Amino acid sequence: MTGKNGSEVTLLGSMHVLRPSDYPLPPNIDALITRADRIVMEVDLDDFDPVAQQRLVLETAMLPQGTLLKDVLDDGVYAKTAQRMGALGVDLGALERFEPWFLAITALDLGMRKLGYQSERGVEQYVVGRAHATGKEIVGLETIEFQMGLFDALPPEQQQALLEQTLDELDEGASVLDHMVVAWRAGELESLSSELFEEFANYPGLYEKLVTKRNSSWIPLLEGMLGDGGHHLVVVGALHLVGPGNVIELLKKRGHEVERL
């Protein structure tokens, strides 16, 4: 998109996890980084502090004193969680004090790693590395505190739904991820949309809170970039650029002309 005074905003849908074998990435990604004055991400990974994040997790993701995971999950979901975490090499007893949303994120990370997919190989980390090498500024649309708060604010039934959805995704295994990566590299948006949205098909309330509401909150920030004269590369999860209420759709409704590269 182009705006006033030569402003440009380019949206890049990211895969948060990839395998070493998925490299090199498409060459147009390097070209987009080179052209940009500023890199915009969901969270500013340039200022990432592991110690501060660990402290935030302990402050945010813990259940109330005296409450355990088995107290807030249905018996069947708890048993399934224990079985899946055991298969991933983790004793659920070590995580009994954490809320279901944190179990979902932990299980997803461990499951992806077992399949060879790593967050440190994701598109964001590659972009951060290239931005550092070329002296690009990196900013975030959100803070890590906001994102954790988003999960923490989910009511108990939606936290359980998120955990169930995650465990179901792990059951589907590598084939779904492989298809998603192929669709992402080829720019096959319809196929990617189908794969991504299907994950939320049974949990519409989650999709609204974790995706569409955030998409809407980003629109004023993106419109601000269209008036500042800079070239911005905006890197967000591919799910935010496809499916109902996606960022591109919302920008078009606001009268912006969005051209696919």
Secondary structure by P-SEA (a helix, b strand, c coil): cccccbbbbbbbbbccccccccccccaaaaaaaaaccbbbcccccccccaaaaaaaaaacccccccccccccccaaaaaaaaaaaaaacccccccccccaaaaaaaaaaaaaaaacccccccaaaaaaaaaaaabbbbbbcccaaaaaaaaaaccaaaaaaaaaaaaaaaaacaaaaaaaaaaaaacaaaaaaaaaaaaacccaaaaaaacaaaaaaaaaaaaaaacccbbbbbbcccccccccccaaaaaaaabbbbbcc
